[in-house]
Amino acid sequence: MSTSTSTIFVTGATGCQGGAVARLLLSSGYTVHTISRNPNSRQSQHLKSLGANTFTGSLDDESALVVGMKGCIGLFLVIPPAPYETTIKYTTTILAAAKSAKSIQHIVVSTTLGTDRPERMAAWDPNGGMLAMVIKPKIAMEELVCAAGFKYHSILRPGNFMANFVAPKISVVNPELEKKGVYPTSYTRATRIPMIDEADTAKFTLAAFADPERFHGKAIALVSQL
């Protein structure tokens, strides 16, 4: 069981999920290490003001990742939306760095709902389509983490983030909704969308790091509201 004096490496700390995880870990007494291409950015400086240690580098910079992970016992792994090949590259590089750092024992990876049974989704086509573009990289991430051989691993599968519908993310994810108040979608009025607040993802991440034996090998679907 880790303690609040443990050090956790958080990827994506300047983003939605990683930022929520980093802030909660810091407020709970953990030491947080992160990596950023621009440590002088507003987001990085905010985390620094909260006590995070930010190292300069990127998710495909193995040597910088190793430096940042030294002394960390846990790794929160989230990859921003990217093509399959890029996601695999980032994930394999991060896992290799975690091995080289020699101190990482527990990996908590955040993917998405549906990775366990994508065929149950009405729009699923394993040969292509938007859903496959989203789901396949996340399935691969889970497989890589499970096969990596760390002492503990846990999988979180969050739903659709509420943050996508408010500033600043709405302008990127749902620009028509922001500009015109219209949400172009194939959903019907009866469609129930599994929504998640990034703060809830952070709470489960904190719980997993606090009790790795309980959460080892678990894959948890996360939904705040339907």
Stockholm file with secondary structure:
# STOCKHOLM 1.0

chainA/1-226         MSTSTSTIFVTGATGCQGGAVARLLLSSGYTVHTISRNPNSRQSQHLKSLGANTFTGSLDDESALVVGMKGCIGLFLVIPPAPYETTIKYTTTILAAAKSAKSIQHIVVSTTLGTDRPERMAAWDPNGGMLAMVIKPKIAMEELVCAAGFKYHSILRPGNFMANFVAPKISVVNPELEKKGVYPTSYTRATRIPMIDEADTAKFTLAAFADPERFHGKAIALVSQL
#=GR chainA/1-226 SS CCCTTCEEEETTTTSHHHHHHHHHHHHTTCEEEEEESCTTSHHHHHHHHHTCEEEECCTTCHHHHHHHHTTCSEEEECCCSCCHHHHHHHHHHHHHHHHHHSCCCEEEEECCTTSSCGGGSTTCCTTSSHHHHHHHHHHHHHHHHHHSCCSEEEEEEECEEGGGGSTTTHHHHCHHHHHHSCCCCSCCTTCCCCEECHHHHHHHHHHHHHCHHHHTTCEEEECSBC
#=GC SS_cons         CCCTTCEEEETTTTSHHHHHHHHHHHHTTCEEEEEESCTTSHHHHHHHHHTCEEEECCTTCHHHHHHHHTTCSEEEECCCSCCHHHHHHHHHHHHHHHHHHSCCCEEEEECCTTSSCGGGSTTCCTTSSHHHHHHHHHHHHHHHHHHSCCSEEEEEEECEEGGGGSTTTHHHHCHHHHHHSCCCCSCCTTCCCCEECHHHHHHHHHHHHHCHHHHTTCEEEECSBC
//
